[in-house]
Amino acid sequence: GEIRVAPDRVVIERFACLMGGEPAALGGEVRRDEHGEVELDLRLSGESAALVQTADVRVRADFAATLTGPVTAPVLGGRVAITNALLSGDIAVVGRGPGVGDDRFQLFALRGPWARLRFDLRVSGAQSLIVDNNLLDGAFSLDLHIRGTGEAPTPAGLLTARRGTRVKLPFSTLQMQRIELRFPEDDPFRPRVDASGSASFAGQAGSGRIEVRVLAAGPYDQVQITTTSEPPLSEDDRLSLLTTGATRSSIEGNPGRRALGMAGGYLFNEVKRWVSGPSNPDADPGFFDRFDLQVGDELSRSGNEVVETEFRIDNRGHWFLSGERDRFDALNTGVIYRFSFR
């Protein structure tokens, strides 16, 4: 690079660097005004550069940004187009966003000197934000205009998920048709939710499957949830299916067996997560990642939960050891070979 130093300023004519192995460039100047205050006038650009890289957050983006104004409260402006981002940290199901000291929702918050940073930044991405954690599994698009300060950024715009995103609950999984999180410009700390999805459950023996549909709409702290089902069920049974994987009547009919079945599947997954440790999407699958256990996706003719377990033998995902208690209450074991067409 090339830097010129003068009595009242430092001028960066040309400075090239790498951010996560991709090229970036810095230019501009840092000067002292007539009152002795330090002023910034910097420009930073890059392509597919690594902006954030931690154990559970990675962000790469094309960007053209400016950092201007007094060094005590500079303004970060410009555009950021996310090319590849991954959020893999667990989400607390009960809690609130960081930073504002009340029940308002925040995407993020900065501490220390960065808390005085001011924003005028447009952030976009087309299905380039991947969320893969304890609650969500899917690709998101975003179009946000971020203002405010580092301590309390104020986003305005939209965060959406494509069809097929999954919401993972302890005893059920919702396949989402739509997820939309809208940040109103006049109320950025109270985003509006608009989402719809469905989950499929085993019915009674010989009666087919049950589909429960869920609609969620309203401010994030007052979301109204509506459920329907096919075939029609009572609201208690629909909510019981979503939260426990079984209808209220089937639980009351055989509470001990149902409780053991639900607890067994849940504890297996929790122990698997605990033994495996924090998720690392870049790591090769470990021993426990090769196991899969499904309990209660179907019911046998006698009303027992069907149990299916698999262990992947090879790294390419072709060979599996399998075991099951099937819908005829028979115990089966075997070897499975799977192939796919591209």
Steps between C-alpha positions, in 0.01 A plus 500: 500500500588870495449733797585872518548673834446877534495720813120497525405177324590148391398418142459140389547513126484129440496212744418142400446213741336162535191436712452127545714431195304734272615845377395824667612860456520799736534867407430849634646711775509567872531872580494741791263797471555857620375406848743210531231235454587191297279448194470184288436482128569139405378270224512121521399252231531128444361194324390189688709625791472351850331760722427275799659166589424342837415149618131539413478808272663540161424777252650562156383789284564737214507850643570865428497689828605835643604600850462875544464764769662559839696207639292516819177423307571401139235404245526164323316527168477327166380163377569140602386211281531173693634223280534226761402510866448232762344526845537174693477614863206372704202730550344538844132416456410721796683831519551831333742670270820653639585848593210737559421408861128433445280265300572658162647279230849566362688323223834581664675750728857632519691577819784727603610775258303334219176577685534864381520396136210632289350309208364589158553159344300295252537123538359252249528134409305256283466168687862539607442501878501138622365431850571152637454464874278348767188682378533585130638338187466701181616773264393861551494813284527849645459859391567735792590865548686523830513832684544589866813440706723206578334471840149498351490446122160567342427277198222565251405248235436133453648160590343203319555125479445284196255213486639187666656668802448287811407608851622230740293442813582233763236253374408629155641683199315770307562515126456869426326637192581859595693691767506879493645730764426866420670786684275810470687827464286661771536208746828317422529328840163325459517300177190340351483126438308339214558126465325181397604138517384147563603181677402140431426244770403134522131435551344207676579160354356475149365857496773670295697810593396826662611837361497799733527844338623803692456871425686761707452876458549819700768685697774262617400542866126452432492244220157350438525130413219317319496126434291277274529132414405233250313295609333751736611479863425701811726795579632312805602205283663724238708683759583171674630355172725801443640505853515128586465314168179328615133591542373575846261206488776250408719629783215469749422151367850366570702770677788278612579353160463835325719678754775241465489516121516880491766522769714235333515678166552842658771382740681317219526821299598709803772253604621489141525883494676507839756233408566655158557847649443830318408464135765558237350496149848472345603192696469146368213303657595349834400162640172624649415700187462166320206394720136580425209397723132549418231411754126526440490614136250215455294277726488122477180301470499455876555873564872492581736764362702384201873535582761540226874543545784526250877521521691629197803279429682690225582868447316524167160416646432178306526222763293484821430254779131508591272370770129547560185398678261520207127560470437127544692507834778289344868567574718533189869564437693532177740683273379774264670632187370830365589663171392826339475637148652838417 
